[in-house]
Amino acid sequence: MVIPMDKICSNNNGFTLIEIMIAILILVIALFGVAGVTVSVIKGNAFGKEVTSATTLAQDKMEELKNTAYGSIASGGDTDSIYARTWAVTSDSPIAGTTTIVVTVSWNRGGNTHNVTLRTIVAQ
């Protein structure tokens, strides 16, 4: 007995090779998109960590200067392996009997210089 060809092919429940290849292509494109976003998130987190460290260094120096005797506050700077910290002291600014303190922390990332600057005014 011979079975007609239309009876053999009419009961196909599987996927064709083209459908599988298209599904794999869509999956690969989605995975590349996720990988790109992951790299951006990691770089953003690293930059955020650097900004937090720079802000902490600036705050520490600002607190140290605010707790120094008024007549002993002076400009200066220091560096470590990544950050350069400078502080500028301007007497009688903005008015007589006050001093303006500006603390700036700088660092390089990807060929660009980034800064965190804190300012305060202390009185005699």
C-alpha positions in Angstrom: 0.0 0.0 0.0 1.3 3.4 -1.0 0.6 6.4 1.2 -0.1 9.7 -0.7 2.4 12.5 -0.1 -0.2 15.0 1.1 -1.1 12.6 3.9 2.6 12.3 5.0 3.2 16.1 5.1 -0.2 17.2 6.5 0.7 16.2 10.1 3.9 18.3 10.6 4.0 19.8 14.1 7.7 20.8 14.2 9.6 23.9 13.3 11.4 24.5 10.0 15.1 25.3 9.8 14.3 28.9 8.7 12.1 29.5 11.8 14.8 28.2 14.1 17.5 30.4 12.4 15.3 33.5 12.7 14.6 32.7 16.4 18.4 32.4 17.0 19.1 35.6 15.2 16.5 37.5 17.3 18.0 36.0 20.5 21.6 37.0 19.5 20.5 40.6 18.7 18.8 40.8 22.1 21.9 39.4 23.9 24.2 42.0 22.2 21.8 44.7 23.3 21.9 43.5 26.9 25.7 43.2 26.8 26.0 46.8 25.6 23.7 48.1 28.4 25.6 46.1 31.0 28.9 47.7 29.9 27.4 51.1 30.2 26.0 50.4 33.7 29.4 49.1 34.9 31.2 52.2 33.6 28.5 54.5 35.2 28.9 52.7 38.5 32.7 53.1 38.4 32.4 56.8 37.7 29.9 57.2 40.5 32.3 55.5 42.9 35.0 58.0 41.8 32.7 61.0 42.3 31.7 59.7 45.8 35.4 59.2 46.7 36.3 62.7 45.5 33.4 64.3 47.4 34.4 62.5 50.6 38.0 63.8 50.2 36.7 67.3 49.7 34.3 67.1 52.7 37.1 65.7 54.9 39.4 68.6 54.0 36.6 71.1 54.4 35.8 69.9 57.9 39.5 69.9 58.8 39.8 73.6 57.7 36.6 74.6 59.4 38.0 73.2 62.7 41.3 75.0 62.3 41.8 78.3 64.2 40.6 81.2 62.1 44.0 82.9 61.8 45.8 79.6 60.9 43.7 78.7 57.8 45.9 78.7 54.7 45.7 77.6 51.1 47.4 74.4 50.0 47.1 71.1 48.2 48.0 67.5 48.2 47.7 64.4 45.9 47.4 60.7 46.1 47.5 58.1 43.4 44.3 59.2 41.7 43.1 62.5 43.1 44.6 66.0 43.4 43.1 68.1 46.2 43.6 71.8 46.4 42.1 74.4 48.8 42.0 78.1 48.4 41.5 80.5 51.3 40.4 84.1 50.6 40.4 86.4 53.6 37.8 89.2 54.1 35.6 87.7 51.4 32.8 88.3 50.8 32.8 90.8 53.7 35.4 91.8 56.3 35.8 89.4 59.1 34.9 86.3 57.0 37.0 83.9 55.0 35.9 81.9 51.9 37.3 78.4 51.6 37.1 76.5 48.3 38.1 72.9 48.2 38.5 71.2 44.8 39.3 67.6 44.1 40.3 66.7 40.5 41.0 63.4 38.8 41.4 62.1 35.2 39.1 59.5 33.7 39.2 58.5 30.0 41.4 61.5 29.0 39.0 64.0 30.7 39.6 65.9 33.9 36.7 65.8 36.4 36.3 68.1 39.4 34.3 68.2 42.7 34.3 71.6 44.3 32.9 72.6 47.8 32.7 76.2 49.1 32.0 77.6 52.5 32.4 80.9 54.4 33.7 81.0 57.9 33.6 83.9 60.3 36.0 85.0 63.0 
